[in-house]
């Protein structure tokens, strides 16, 4: 028996790279290269030529061998067009049983739930600490505000009292100066020339209170020293 007659025609290989692997062959070679399509076309032509040549032979054994060879080659290359379309599809749908999905959901929940609960506890602790800090700061602010109001309330009347005293002193000084000026004017009534000079200075815009006081004091001195 020939080698082709003993050939074991196996089923089509999986579109995945290995058993249990998630790597899809279409991700690596999404489109069949032109050389592969040409090779498949040549293989189909060879199958037809072998089949026709076997039919021309009168013996039965070559016909059977040719038929086996043609079947082997055809089974290996006939699925190219379908596989090409399958590899061009970008979406991949997998059918899973409900218990498998439930199992993976449970496993994922068991893995994710403890860290999430830990993060929630940490967040609650941080929130409580911030609330305590806020309460302490509010208490300090209220205490400082009450202290400032206590300090400013007595100081306000004291400042007003000091301002009133200063105004009283200035008023007294002004009254004393006015009395002195009136006394000097009364003393200088006898010294008319100097009074005339003061009026002249005032008319010229050169009047100064200090200058007038000096003039009047000088006039009073002359009046006192004048012989009667």
ABEGO torsion letter per residue (X at the ends): XBAAAABBBBBBBBABABBGBABBAAAABABBBAAAAAAAAAAAAAAAAAAAAAAABABAAAAAAAAAAAAAAAAAAAAAAAAAAAAABABBBBBBBAAAAAAAAAAAAAAAAAAAAAAAAAAAAAAAAAAAAAAAAAAAAAAAAAAAAAAAAAAAAAAAAAAAAAAAAAAAAAAAAAAAAAAAAAAAAABAAAAAAAAAAAAAGABBAAAAAAAAAAAAAAAAABBX
